[in-house]
Amino acid sequence: MQENQTAIIDSPSPASGRFDTKVVVVLNEDLLPWQELNVTAFLMSAIATSAPGLTGESYRDRDGNEYLAMLRQPVLVLSAGPDLLAKARERALARDIPTAVYTRELFSTGHDDANRAAVASVPARDLDLVGIALRGPRNVIDRIVKGARMHK
């Protein structure tokens, strides 16, 4: 699934400053603030590591201190209800868009192996999604997340 999408590494068009791809995180609208931040951080780690070249160069201040590189393009954070989250996940998979998922069960697990086991124990249609992250062609991502609203 991800082989087609990992090759999409783009830079903003010099004329418009727009990227051909879009990065989107969609959060369940019922999360507490700490959960929103936690889910967003975990989902973005999946996006940032999904293909080489997604992060830019390291940052450096005038004093020479070096800071970690960040994702090269903006990230849009949206909110949606559980039905739209499930529908967006289905649309993404049907279009072969690499997708990161975060389920409600992951709030009670303590490490990566337990996280993967929690997701693996549930059929796809029954995942209790609290967030997803996607990266792909702008127009495709827009159609996948149609109906989600800007996060407040």
C-alpha positions in Angstrom: 0.0 0.0 0.0 2.6 2.6 1.0 5.0 2.0 -1.9 3.1 4.4 -4.2 2.8 7.2 -1.7 6.2 7.1 -0.2 7.7 8.3 -3.5 5.7 11.6 -3.2 8.2 14.0 -1.7 7.5 17.5 -2.9 8.6 21.0 -2.3 6.4 24.0 -2.4 5.9 25.5 -5.8 8.1 28.7 -6.0 5.3 30.7 -7.5 2.5 29.7 -5.1 4.3 28.3 -2.0 1.8 25.3 -2.2 2.7 21.7 -1.8 1.3 19.0 -4.1 0.7 16.9 -1.1 -1.2 17.6 2.1 -0.7 16.3 5.6 -3.8 16.1 7.7 -4.6 14.9 11.3 -8.2 14.3 12.1 -9.1 14.1 15.8 -12.3 12.7 17.4 -14.2 15.7 18.6 -14.8 14.2 22.1 -11.1 14.2 23.3 -9.7 16.0 26.3 -7.0 18.6 25.5 -4.2 16.4 26.8 -5.5 13.5 24.6 -5.7 15.7 21.5 -2.0 16.7 21.9 -0.9 13.1 22.7 -2.8 11.7 19.7 -1.5 14.4 17.4 2.1 13.8 18.5 1.9 10.1 18.0 0.2 10.3 14.6 2.7 12.9 13.3 5.6 10.7 14.3 4.1 8.1 11.9 3.8 10.7 9.1 7.3 12.0 9.6 8.9 8.6 9.4 6.7 7.3 6.6 9.1 8.3 3.8 12.6 9.6 3.4 12.9 13.4 2.8 9.8 14.5 4.6 11.8 16.4 7.1 14.0 19.4 6.3 17.4 20.3 7.5 18.3 20.8 11.2 17.7 24.3 12.6 20.5 26.4 14.0 20.4 29.6 16.0 22.9 32.4 15.6 24.9 31.1 18.5 25.4 27.8 16.7 23.1 25.6 18.8 21.5 22.9 16.7 17.9 21.8 16.9 16.1 18.9 15.4 14.7 19.0 11.9 10.9 19.2 11.4 8.4 18.2 8.8 8.9 20.3 5.6 5.3 21.1 5.0 2.3 22.4 7.1 0.0 20.1 9.0 -3.7 20.7 9.0 -5.5 19.5 12.2 -9.2 18.8 11.8 -12.0 17.5 14.1 -14.7 15.0 13.3 -17.2 12.6 14.9 -16.5 8.8 15.1 -18.6 8.0 12.0 -16.6 10.4 9.8 -13.3 9.2 11.2 -14.2 5.6 10.3 -15.4 6.7 6.9 -12.2 8.7 6.3 -10.1 5.6 7.3 -12.1 3.5 4.8 -11.7 6.1 2.0 -7.9 6.4 2.6 -7.4 2.6 2.5 -9.5 2.3 -0.6 -7.4 5.0 -2.3 -4.1 3.4 -1.1 -3.2 6.4 1.0 -0.8 5.6 3.9 -2.8 6.0 7.1 -1.8 6.2 10.8 -4.4 5.3 13.3 -4.8 5.9 17.0 -7.5 4.0 18.9 -9.1 4.8 22.2 -7.5 1.6 23.7 -4.0 3.1 23.2 -4.6 5.5 26.1 -4.4 2.5 28.4 -1.4 0.8 26.9 2.1 1.5 28.1 4.5 0.7 25.1 4.7 0.2 21.4 4.2 -3.7 21.4 1.1 -3.3 23.5 -0.2 -0.6 21.1 0.2 -2.8 18.1 -1.4 -5.7 19.9 -4.4 -3.6 20.9 -5.0 -2.5 17.3 -4.3 -6.0 15.9 -7.0 -7.5 18.2 -9.9 -5.5 16.7 -11.4 -5.9 13.2 -10.9 -2.8 11.1 -14.6 -1.9 11.0 -14.7 -2.0 14.9 -11.6 0.2 15.6 -12.6 2.9 18.1 -10.7 5.6 16.3 -9.8 8.8 18.2 -7.5 10.0 15.4 -6.0 9.4 12.0 -3.2 11.0 10.0 -2.9 11.0 6.2 -0.4 12.3 3.7 -1.1 12.2 0.0 -2.1 14.3 -3.1 -4.0 17.4 -2.0 -7.2 16.7 -4.0 -7.3 13.1 -2.8 -6.8 14.0 0.9 -9.5 16.8 0.6 -12.0 14.2 -0.7 -11.1 11.7 2.1 -11.6 14.2 4.9 -14.6 16.0 3.4 -17.0 16.9 6.2 -14.3 17.3 8.9 -13.9 20.8 10.3 -10.9 22.9 11.4 -9.9 22.0 15.0 -10.5 24.7 17.5 
